[in-house]
Amino acid sequence: MEFENKRIPEEEFYRIRKEVLTQWPTGKDVDLEESFAYHKNLPEGKIFSKKLLRAKAAGTTLIQPRAGVALIAEHLKLLSYLQDKGEADLLPTTIDSYTRQNRFQKAEEGIQESVKLNKSMLNGFPAVNHGVSGCRQIIEALSIPVQVRHGTPDARLLTEIAYAGGFTSYEGGGISYNIPYAKNADLEKTIRDWQYTDRLTGIYGEAGILINREPFGPLTGTLVPPCISHAVAIIESLLAAEQGVKNITVGYGQCGNLLQDVAAIQTLQNLTDEYLRQRGHGNVEVTTVLHQWMGGFPQDEAKAFSVISWGSTVAALAHATKVIVKTPHEALGIPTMEANAQGLRCTRQIITMLGDQTVDTNSLMDEKVIISAETRCIVDKVFELGGGDIAKGTVRAFQAGVLDVPFAPSRFNAGKVLPARDNDGAIRFFDPGALPLTAELLEFHKQKIAARAKYEKRAPSFQMVIDDVYAISKGRLVGRPS
């Protein structure tokens, strides 16, 4: 099949599927018709898409942690605690690193070591190894929806197992689970592999089972300008919609400036809706997610709670459909379930306090205009490079640096774009690389960086970028010279 943004033909899909299901023995337990029946018998309260749409209609923000360990019983203990004591609205199942790399034999060894030592020796839940029955144990024991979160360039078998296992939401995409995560993963291949995942999602949808799909919004962290993460989210939404996906959550990682972050969430919803309508996918339901601070955290727990609260404030004021919550142990390693629950309850308190409030200022409107204009410049250029095909255009855009994710490890990423904060802490372009921004937008960024340099009595330089990377761990947002 030619590489393009076209729905995978049925015969081609099922030919590939036979190969995918042989990648690990648990693949033989996947039966589509039986899986459809299983999903149709799930209580409504366990279906991710329905809970998201109710929250969007009500203007409320749902809270969701990150969590995952190696063994089924311990994973259930963790998620049950976050559900009952953490007051989570939605739950995760974070997948381990071996599974993300399709190294299922190593994941199996990790399971055995975890049993032997009575301690999780994997940094997540090895869903493929536990198989359909293992996944269903998770779904059946909990009373709220559960999502699979991972970071896998080729997630086809994981998707099959997860969907058959009863998970009703699935994170990732061919760009967002490649460029920020992998060095040598070919972009065309990962987009093809994720077209498979999205087509499988579409097949479930055609059977009456609405599975939520969520591109990974933060990409490489807290210094990603909104227009870049927006462009990736829109592209992955368009690729998913072409394969039949009908429920999509687009995400954004908190950058730290309140007005820019609120503007980013609001424009992300509007722009995604806009491009989906333009391309004939106006029936796709779109919701939003804010990821709390993805950068360095203070080691002091009291200070860490301040960072969590700031992200919660953004989510509440932007009316994001959900927020992914951090813990006060972020700087210390894998959090305890008690710390994870504390982060959730902290977020719950802020969401409850600010849920009825909004931000409506001229500065917010100006920021929304800037973000929207920048995003359209990038996405429209991607379409142009692809001759109207967003899949082809994406590969060519990364080759040309028209799409460029700051600090990404991928060798398929130009790595020329350098972001820095302006004097108010908003993310601007210190060096825009080859991004296809207008002269007016480029001048705007130049002036913003110059204004900060003048305030700090130093010339604009790469040192600003370095200072901003380490600022939050020192208790600041803008990396001021000492």
Buried (B, 14 or more C-beta within 10 A) or exposed (E): EEBEBEBBEEEEBEEBBEEBBEBBEBBEBBEBEEBBEBBEEBEEEBBBBBBBBEBBEEEBBBBBBBBBBBBBEBBBBBBBBBBEBBBBBBBBBBBBBBBBBBBBEBBBBBBEBBEEEEEBBBBBBBBBBBBBEBBBBBBEBBEBBBBBBBBBBBBBBBBBBBBBBBBBBBBBBBBBBBBBBBEEBBBBBBBBBBBBBBBBBBBBBEBEBBBBBBBBBBBBBBBBBBBBBBBBBBBBBBBBBBBBBBBBBBBBBBBBBBBBBBBBBBBBBEBBBBBBEEBEBEEBBBBBBBBBBBBBBBEEBEBBBEBBBBBBBBBBBBBBBBBBBBBBBBBBEBBBBEBBBBBBBBBBEBBEEBBEEEBEEEBBEEBBEBBBBBBBBBBBBBBBBBEEBBBBBBBBBBBBBBBBBBBBBBEBBBBEBBBBBBBBBBBBBBBBBBBBBEEEBEEBBBEBBBBBBEEBEEEBEEEBBEBBBEBBBEEBBBBBEE
